[in-house]
Amino acid sequence: MNPSAFDHPSSSSQIQILDQPPVNILEFDYLEDQLVELHEEMQTLVLLRRVPTLSVAYEDQWASMKSKVCDIIDAVAKKCCRIQANALRHDLNNLHSS
């Protein structure tokens, strides 16, 4: 990715985490794709550190990057916690019905 890549939305800027994460969010391929996109975006930002550019724009790009990382982690955590809560509820229901 080159520094001019930020003139156009990158695929990583299209990562959207909604209240309900994608069904496949825990699948290895999905997570790997998301992490690769984030890694590429981070590499680009690191390479831009010495390019004379508007400081506010560069800081906004880093803020956006951090937000995407947090959104992905939050979505994975919510999905895992939801699955764990359902498993616990299922086990408790089975225990009470025995």
C-alpha positions in Angstrom: 0.0 0.0 0.0 1.4 3.4 -0.8 0.8 6.7 1.0 -1.7 7.8 -1.6 -3.9 4.9 -0.7 -5.6 7.1 1.9 -7.0 9.3 -0.9 -9.5 6.4 -1.5 -11.3 4.3 1.0 -9.4 1.1 1.6 -11.0 -2.3 2.1 -10.1 -2.0 5.8 -12.1 1.2 6.1 -15.1 -0.9 5.1 -14.9 -3.1 8.2 -18.1 -2.6 10.0 -19.0 -4.1 13.3 -22.6 -3.9 14.1 -24.5 -4.7 17.3 -24.8 -8.2 15.9 -21.4 -9.3 14.7 -21.3 -11.4 11.4 -22.2 -15.0 11.9 -18.7 -16.0 10.7 -16.8 -13.7 13.0 -15.2 -16.5 15.0 -14.1 -18.4 11.9 -10.4 -18.4 11.4 -10.5 -17.2 7.8 -12.7 -14.2 8.7 -10.5 -13.2 11.6 -7.4 -13.6 9.6 -8.7 -11.5 6.8 -9.6 -8.7 9.2 -6.2 -8.9 10.9 -4.4 -8.8 7.6 -6.3 -5.7 6.5 -5.6 -4.0 9.8 -1.9 -5.0 9.6 -1.6 -3.5 6.1 -3.3 -0.3 7.2 -0.9 -0.1 10.2 2.1 -0.6 8.0 1.0 2.2 5.8 0.5 4.5 8.7 4.0 3.6 10.1 5.5 4.3 6.7 3.7 7.7 6.6 5.3 8.8 9.9 8.0 10.8 8.1 5.9 12.1 5.2 5.2 15.8 5.6 1.4 15.8 5.9 -1.3 17.6 7.9 -0.9 16.4 11.4 -4.6 16.3 12.1 -5.2 14.0 9.1 -2.5 11.6 10.2 -3.8 11.5 13.7 -7.3 10.9 12.4 -6.1 8.0 10.4 -4.5 6.5 13.6 -7.7 7.2 15.6 -9.7 5.4 12.9 -7.3 2.5 13.0 -7.5 2.2 16.8 -11.3 2.3 16.6 -11.4 -0.5 14.0 -9.2 -2.7 16.2 -11.4 -2.0 19.2 -14.5 -2.7 17.2 -13.2 -6.1 16.1 -12.1 -7.1 19.5 -15.3 -6.0 21.0 -17.4 -7.9 18.5 -15.4 -11.1 19.0 -15.6 -10.7 22.8 -19.4 -10.1 22.6 -19.9 -13.1 20.4 -17.8 -15.4 22.7 -19.6 -14.1 25.8 -23.0 -14.6 24.2 -22.1 -18.2 23.3 -20.7 -18.9 26.7 -23.8 -17.5 28.4 -26.1 -19.6 26.2 -24.0 -22.7 27.1 -24.2 -21.9 30.8 -27.9 -21.3 30.5 -28.4 -24.6 28.7 -26.4 -26.5 31.3 -28.3 -24.9 34.2 -31.6 -25.7 32.5 -30.5 -29.3 32.1 -29.3 -29.5 35.7 -32.7 -28.1 37.0 -34.7 -30.4 34.8 -32.9 -33.5 36.0 
